[in-house]
Amino acid sequence: MRDSRPHAVARLTFANPLSLGYLAFVASLPLLVSPWTEGRAFADLWYALATAPSSPVLLLPDLLTGLSGWATAYHYTALALSALINAFLLGLAHRALRRSPARRGLTA
């Protein structure tokens, strides 16, 4: 029986070593970067770099909003969502690399 779509997405995002390592790295960034950063803005730069492929797209509307409470909430939500998107994409890559050539029809 095949998995349902939400279960398959959750499994690709959280149930492989590549995605879990990436999410652990992103979650541990405050501990890794806090000794070297003095302000919040520079620490946010490290978050944006760690979630780089999808965070610039999601953070584009954040440039227009300013420094309100909603803008801060959107900023951190966009960073968390981009980390989850990247973990899902890493899960897809992990699944594609682990498939055997015989299952893909590429027998020699």
Disulfide bonds with the S-S distance in Angstrom:
none
